Amino acid sequence: MKRLENKVAIVTGGAQGIGKATVIKFIDEGANVVIWDVDDNKGNQLANELSPKGKAVYMKVNVAKFDEVEKAVQSVIAQFGRIDVLVNNAGILRDATLAKMTPEQWQQVIDVNLTGVFNCTKCVAPFMIEKQYGRIINATSVVGIYGNFGQTNYVATKSGVIGMTKVWARELGRKGINVNAIAPGFIATEMVASMPEKIINMMKEKTPLGRLGTPEDIANGYLFLASDEASFINGTVLSIDGGVIT
């Protein structure tokens, strides 16, 4: 039997990168997957590509807007009747040093990476509580643990996500809901591929395994935490980083 047979999962930021790899992995494991993203072209294309393999639905959702999230959750419930898994994967970057970071850059990242995680979990949790079952998996980052130059806004959100994960694990655990987080290291996403070769090589040098991670490496972690194999894991932060040296 497949590990997510007939489960209903929402993956935010699911149209590309790590989110896309997660959607594909979940479909392969038998889940019905709802892709939330703001890129209509990539979202619809992915849903169409996966339709022969399983039930994949795309919805345009800006996770930073509570009303949009609330409406989208109601739509998922109307279509599927329940939500078993929520992967809070959506995130953005607006890097700058403290001296150069604008209030707009700060707020944009806070709105998506931190408030977006709150919005999605706030709207989904009541339906999981009703069923006394759920898996909530939040995307943090190794920089949320160790910090990183030029990423005040991003690091603040990823550290905040770790804190929210710990709180929700306590609040929701007795209601049958496991809440965990994954902290990726340097991952070979489309965004990283566009960086200068010197930076990419530096990332590899800092990783004892000698390579960048793949989106599939992170998707495997999401799959594990979403599965029944992780039924006694709650409130943990799983680092998938190749042993990165900070």
C-alpha positions in Angstrom: 0.0 0.0 0.0 1.2 3.5 -0.8 2.2 5.6 2.2 -0.3 8.4 1.5 -3.1 6.3 0.0 -6.3 8.5 -0.4 -4.9 11.2 1.9 -5.8 14.8 1.0 -2.7 17.1 1.1 -2.2 20.9 0.5 1.2 22.0 -0.7 1.8 25.7 -0.6 4.3 27.1 -3.2 3.7 23.8 -5.0 4.2 24.8 -8.6 8.0 24.8 -8.7 11.2 23.8 -6.9 10.8 21.9 -3.7 7.1 22.3 -3.7 6.8 20.7 -7.1 9.0 17.8 -6.2 6.8 17.3 -3.1 3.5 17.4 -5.1 4.9 14.7 -7.5 6.2 12.6 -4.6 2.8 12.8 -2.8 0.9 11.9 -6.0 3.2 8.9 -6.5 2.4 7.8 -2.9 -1.4 7.9 -3.5 -2.4 11.3 -2.2 -4.9 13.7 -3.6 -2.9 16.9 -3.8 -4.0 20.5 -3.9 -1.3 22.8 -5.3 -1.4 26.4 -3.9 0.7 28.9 -5.7 0.5 32.3 -7.4 2.0 31.2 -10.7 -1.1 30.2 -12.8 1.0 28.9 -15.8 3.2 26.6 -13.7 0.5 25.5 -11.4 -2.0 24.5 -14.1 0.7 22.9 -16.1 1.8 20.7 -13.2 -1.8 19.7 -12.4 -2.4 18.8 -16.0 0.8 16.8 -16.2 0.0 14.8 -13.1 -3.7 14.2 -13.9 -3.0 10.7 -15.5 -1.2 9.6 -12.3 -3.7 10.9 -9.7 -5.8 13.7 -8.4 -4.0 17.0 -8.6 -5.8 20.3 -8.4 -4.3 23.8 -8.7 -5.6 26.9 -6.9 -4.2 30.4 -7.1 -3.7 31.4 -3.4 -1.6 34.2 -1.9 -0.8 32.7 1.5 -0.1 36.2 2.8 -3.8 37.1 2.5 -6.0 35.5 5.2 -9.2 35.9 3.3 -7.8 34.1 0.2 -6.5 31.2 2.4 -9.8 30.9 4.3 -11.8 30.8 1.0 -9.4 28.2 -0.5 -9.6 25.9 2.5 -13.4 26.0 2.3 -13.1 25.0 -1.4 -10.8 22.1 -0.6 -13.2 20.9 2.1 -16.2 21.2 -0.4 -14.3 19.1 -3.0 -12.6 16.5 -0.8 -14.4 16.6 2.6 -11.2 16.8 4.6 -7.5 17.9 4.8 -5.0 15.3 6.1 -1.7 17.0 5.3 -0.6 20.6 5.1 2.9 21.4 3.8 3.7 25.1 4.5 6.3 25.3 1.8 5.8 28.7 0.2 8.5 31.3 0.7 10.3 34.2 -0.9 13.6 36.0 -0.6 14.4 39.7 -0.5 18.0 39.7 0.6 19.9 42.8 1.7 22.2 43.7 4.6 20.5 45.5 7.5 22.0 48.8 6.3 20.4 48.4 2.9 17.2 46.5 3.7 14.0 48.6 3.1 10.9 48.3 5.3 9.2 47.0 2.2 11.7 44.2 1.8 11.3 43.3 5.4 7.5 43.2 5.3 7.2 41.3 2.1 9.2 38.4 3.5 7.4 38.5 6.8 4.0 38.5 5.1 4.7 35.3 3.0 7.2 33.3 5.1 5.8 33.9 8.6 2.3 35.3 8.4 1.5 32.9 5.5 2.4 29.9 7.6 0.1 31.2 10.4 -2.7 31.9 7.9 -2.7 28.4 6.4 -2.4 26.6 9.7 -5.0 28.8 11.4 -7.5 28.0 8.6 -6.7 24.3 8.2 -6.3 23.2 11.8 -10.0 23.3 12.8 -10.8 20.7 10.1 -8.0 18.5 11.3 -9.2 18.8 14.9 -12.7 17.8 13.8 -11.2 14.6 12.3 -8.7 14.1 15.2 -6.0 13.6 12.6 -3.5 15.7 10.7 0.1 16.3 9.7 1.4 19.8 9.5 4.9 20.3 8.1 6.5 23.7 8.0 9.5 24.8 5.9 12.2 26.5 7.9 15.9 26.6 6.9 19.3 25.9 8.3 19.8 29.7 8.4 16.8 29.9 10.8 19.1 27.9 13.2 22.5 29.4 12.5 21.8 32.8 10.9 23.2 34.1 7.6 24.7 37.3 6.4 22.3 39.6 4.5 19.2 37.8 5.4 17.7 39.6 8.4 14.2 39.2 7.1 14.4 35.6 5.9 16.2 34.4 9.0 13.7 36.1 11.2 10.9 34.3 9.5 12.6 30.9 9.5 13.5 31.2 13.2 9.9 32.2 13.8 8.6 29.2 12.0 10.6 26.9 14.3 9.0 28.6 17.3 5.5 28.3 15.9 6.2 24.6 15.1 7.1 24.0 18.8 4.0 25.8 20.1 1.6 24.1 17.7 3.1 20.7 18.5 2.1 21.2 22.1 -1.3 22.7 21.3 -2.4 20.3 18.6 -0.7 17.1 19.6 -3.5 15.9 21.9 -5.9 16.5 19.1 -4.3 13.9 16.9 -2.2 16.4 14.9 1.6 16.1 14.4 3.4 19.4 13.7 7.0 19.3 12.5 9.4 21.3 10.4 12.1 20.6 7.9 15.3 22.8 7.7 16.8 22.4 4.2 20.4 23.3 3.6 21.8 24.4 0.2 19.3 23.0 -2.3 19.7 23.0 -6.2 16.5 24.9 -7.0 15.9 27.1 -10.0 16.8 30.1 -7.9 20.1 28.7 -6.8 20.9 27.6 -10.4 20.9 31.3 -11.5 23.5 32.2 -8.9 27.2 32.8 -9.9 29.2 29.6 -10.1 31.6 30.9 -7.4 28.7 31.0 -4.9 27.4 27.6 -5.9 30.9 26.1 -5.4 31.1 27.8 -2.0 27.8 26.1 -1.0 29.2 22.7 -2.0 32.4 23.3 -0.1 30.4 24.0 3.1 28.5 20.8 2.7 30.5 17.7 3.8 28.7 15.5 1.3 30.2 17.6 -1.4 27.0 18.4 -3.4 23.9 20.5 -3.2 20.8 18.9 -2.1 18.0 18.2 -4.6 14.3 19.2 -4.3 13.6 15.5 -4.1 15.8 15.2 -1.0 13.5 17.6 0.8 10.4 16.1 -0.7 11.5 12.7 0.8 11.6 14.4 4.2 8.1 15.9 3.7 6.8 12.5 2.7 8.3 10.8 5.7 6.8 13.3 8.2 3.4 13.1 6.4 3.3 9.3 6.6 2.3 7.0 9.4 5.9 6.0 9.8 6.4 9.4 11.6 3.3 9.0 13.9 5.3 9.6 17.1 7.4 12.5 15.8 6.0 15.8 17.0 7.6 19.2 17.5 10.9 18.3 15.8 13.0 20.2 13.3 14.5 17.8 10.8 17.7 19.2 9.1 18.2 18.0 5.6 21.5 19.7 4.8 24.2 17.3 4.0 25.9 18.1 7.3 26.4 21.8 6.4 29.3 23.6 8.1 28.3 27.0 9.4 
